Amino acid sequence: MKEIWKDIKGFDNYEVSTEGQVRNKKTGRVLKPRVNRGGYLSVVLYSNGKAISKYIHRLVAEAFIPNPENKPEVNHIDEDKTNNRVENLNWMTGKENINYGTRTERTQIPIYALYPDDTDEYFPSAHAAARELGLWQAHIVKVLKGRLKTTGGLRFEYAEE
C-alpha cells in the first residue's frame, strides 16, 4: 500500500501518514516520536507558538478512519502500541477497548499474598486480591512489579504455574 499523507486538523504546518509518521510540511522533516510511560508514541506539534503533545495513533485514526458512531478510543488491533499504521487501528468504546484481545488474560494471573507471619493466601488475580483484602489493585500490581515493597502490610508475588 502506498503511503498517503493528510493534513492534521488544527496544526497547519504538519501532516500524518497512513504508515504512522508525522512530518513538518515546511521542512519535510519526519518528527521523531517519543515513547510515553504507557508505551504509546507521541510527537510535539506547535500551533501559534504553543507546544502540544499528540498521540500518533489518534492523529492517524482522526485523519484516515471514519468514526460514524463517534467512538472515543483508538485500539491497536495487534496490541502493539508502537504500530500506528492505519490498518492496525480502529475506533472503539472504552468498554470494547478494555475487553479487547489478551488484556483480560494478562490481568488474570494468579498471585499469593504473603503475610508477616510467613503464611500466604492464593488469589486468582490481583483484582480478586484487592477486592477481598480491601486494597488498591494498582498498589498490589506495584508490589508485584517491584515498585513498592508492601501494601496494606502485605507482600505479593506471582504464583508459579
Secondary structure, 3 states (H helix, E strand, C coil): CCCCEEEECCEEEEEEECCCCEEECCCCCECCCEECCCCCEEEEEEECCEEEEEEHHHHHHHHHCCCCCCCCEEEECCCCCCCCCHHHEEEECHHHHHCCCCHHHHHCCCEEEECCCCCEEEECCHHHHHHHHCCCHHHHHHHHCCCCCCECCEEEEECCC
